[in-house]
Amino acid sequence: MIFNNDAIAHSIVWIAYLSWNFAVVFQIILNYRRGSTKGLSDWFILANLNTQFLYTCACFALDLPFTYKLLMSLNSIWTFLWVVQRFYYIKKSNRQKICKVYFFDISSLIFILCLVLKYPQDMGLVCGNLAFLMGVAQSVPQIYKNLLRRSIKGFSFGFVCMNFFAHSLEMGVVPILGLPFYVVLNDVRGLVVCGIFLIQFFVYGISAKKYKIKA
């Protein structure tokens, strides 16, 4: 059976989307093993949650193919588990300090969901654009946190590697599928961010060989 370039390219895109799902799961596993989310910035968690949620809303509002809806929904669920872990592992005395921020953020997402249900077509485009813009800066809080503490302890090496792999795959098929220019920009942004994270892993003494991609 002969597959054309488009079929192969689409298969590669789905592998990329699955890789982004696995990336988030790697961080969940690491949090579970450590019994802590101290390695993650709260703003990084919220930025990822918001970005995935907005992308998922856009997929449903604009009635994209089922696979997009499924994979983006799963990614949103995995990312929300970061939030669950954050509150489960944090000390009760510190829980109130961040509770208001998370409550406000999640309330805002619920409000956006209501708007999406009422104005699907318009809000679908708005959510897609907001998700793209938020995705540009979503990793900055984590990069800054790693710099401040001069450590990447508690931050998943597997998360970084899978993101790097996914962005590389998607960028490779852009010419074949004729994907929008903002997809290229997003992949370039992702590769640059992953490169910065990999440098931090090396500089702060936890290389890929020592870490053995535990998560």
C-alpha positions in Angstrom: 0.0 0.0 0.0 1.5 3.3 -1.1 1.0 6.3 1.2 1.2 9.8 -0.3 3.1 12.7 1.4 0.0 14.2 2.8 -1.1 11.0 4.6 2.4 10.6 6.1 2.5 14.3 7.1 -0.9 14.1 8.9 0.3 10.9 10.7 3.4 12.8 11.9 1.2 15.7 13.1 -0.8 13.2 15.3 2.4 11.8 16.7 3.4 15.3 17.6 0.1 15.9 19.4 0.4 12.7 21.2 3.9 13.7 22.2 2.6 16.9 23.7 0.2 14.8 25.8 2.9 12.5 27.0 5.0 15.6 27.9 2.4 16.7 30.4 2.0 13.2 31.8 5.8 13.0 32.4 5.5 16.0 34.7 2.5 14.4 36.5 4.6 11.2 37.1 7.5 13.2 38.4 5.3 15.2 40.8 3.8 11.9 42.0 7.2 10.4 42.6 8.4 13.4 44.5 5.2 14.0 46.3 5.6 17.7 45.5 5.1 20.3 42.8 7.7 22.7 44.2 9.7 22.5 41.0 6.9 24.2 39.1 6.1 27.9 39.0 2.4 28.6 39.8 2.3 31.0 36.8 3.7 28.3 34.6 1.0 25.9 35.7 -1.7 28.5 35.2 -0.4 29.6 31.8 -0.3 26.0 30.5 -3.8 25.4 31.9 -5.2 28.5 30.3 -3.5 27.8 26.9 -4.7 24.2 26.7 -8.2 25.2 27.8 -8.5 28.0 25.2 -7.2 25.7 22.4 -9.7 23.1 23.4 -12.5 25.7 23.4 -11.4 26.8 19.9 -11.4 23.2 18.6 -15.0 22.6 19.7 -16.3 26.1 18.9 -14.9 25.9 15.3 -15.9 22.3 15.0 -12.4 21.0 14.1 -11.9 17.3 13.3 -12.6 14.9 16.2 -9.0 13.9 16.7 -8.1 17.6 17.5 -11.0 17.7 20.0 -9.9 14.5 21.6 -6.2 15.2 21.9 -6.6 18.8 23.1 -9.2 17.7 25.6 -6.9 15.1 27.0 -4.1 17.7 27.2 -6.3 20.0 29.1 -7.2 17.2 31.5 -3.6 16.3 32.1 -2.7 19.9 32.7 -5.6 20.3 35.2 -4.1 17.4 37.1 -1.1 19.7 37.7 -3.4 22.0 39.5 -4.9 19.1 41.5 -1.4 17.9 42.5 -0.4 21.5 43.4 -3.2 21.7 46.0 -2.9 18.1 47.1 0.9 18.3 47.9 1.0 21.8 49.3 1.0 22.4 53.1 -2.4 23.6 54.4 -0.7 26.7 55.9 0.4 27.8 52.4 -2.8 26.8 50.5 -4.6 30.0 51.2 -1.8 32.1 49.7 -2.4 30.7 46.2 -6.0 29.7 46.5 -7.4 33.1 45.5 -5.2 33.2 42.4 -6.2 29.8 41.2 -9.9 30.4 42.1 -9.9 33.7 40.1 -8.2 32.0 37.1 -10.5 29.0 37.0 -13.6 31.2 37.4 -12.4 33.3 34.4 -12.1 30.1 32.4 -15.6 29.1 33.3 -16.9 32.5 32.2 -15.1 32.1 28.9 -16.7 28.7 28.5 -20.1 30.3 28.9 -19.3 32.8 26.2 -18.1 30.1 23.9 -21.3 28.2 24.4 -23.3 31.3 23.6 -21.2 32.7 20.7 -19.3 29.6 19.4 -18.0 31.0 16.1 -16.8 34.4 17.3 -15.4 33.0 20.6 -13.7 30.1 18.8 -11.5 32.6 16.9 -10.9 34.7 20.0 -9.9 31.6 22.0 -7.6 30.4 19.3 -5.8 33.8 19.1 -5.6 34.2 22.9 -4.2 30.7 23.2 -1.5 31.5 20.7 -0.5 34.7 22.4 -0.5 33.1 25.8 1.6 30.2 24.5 4.3 32.6 23.4 5.0 33.6 27.0 3.8 30.6 29.0 7.3 29.2 29.7 8.8 32.5 30.9 7.8 32.0 34.6 9.4 28.5 34.7 12.6 29.7 33.1 12.7 32.6 35.6 12.0 30.3 38.5 14.8 27.9 37.5 17.2 30.9 37.2 16.2 32.3 40.7 16.8 29.0 42.5 19.7 27.9 40.2 18.1 24.5 39.9 15.7 22.4 37.8 14.9 20.0 40.6 11.2 18.9 40.3 11.0 20.0 36.6 10.6 17.1 34.2 13.4 16.5 31.7 10.9 14.2 29.9 8.5 17.1 29.6 11.2 19.2 27.9 12.3 16.4 25.5 8.8 15.4 24.4 8.0 19.1 23.7 11.2 19.5 21.7 10.4 16.3 19.8 6.8 17.4 19.1 7.7 20.9 17.9 10.4 19.4 15.6 8.0 16.9 14.1 5.3 19.6 13.4 7.8 22.0 12.0 9.1 19.4 9.6 5.7 18.9 7.9 4.7 22.6 7.6 5.8 22.8 4.0 3.9 19.7 3.0 0.6 20.5 4.7 0.8 24.3 4.1 0.1 25.1 7.7 -0.5 28.7 8.7 2.5 30.9 9.4 1.7 31.2 13.1 2.2 27.5 13.5 5.8 28.0 12.3 6.2 30.8 14.8 4.8 28.7 17.6 7.2 25.8 16.7 10.2 28.1 16.6 9.1 29.5 19.9 8.8 26.0 21.4 12.2 24.9 20.1 13.9 28.0 21.5 12.2 27.6 24.9 13.1 23.9 25.0 16.7 24.8 24.1 16.8 27.2 27.1 15.4 24.5 29.4 18.0 22.0 28.1 20.8 24.5 28.8 19.4 25.0 32.3 19.5 21.2 32.8 23.1 21.1 31.7 24.2 24.2 33.6 22.5 23.2 36.9 24.1 19.8 36.9 21.2 17.4 35.9 22.1 16.2 32.4 20.0 13.8 30.3 22.3 10.9 31.2 22.0 11.4 35.0 18.3 12.0 34.8 17.7 9.0 32.6 14.3 10.5 31.6 12.6 9.3 34.8 9.8 11.7 33.9 
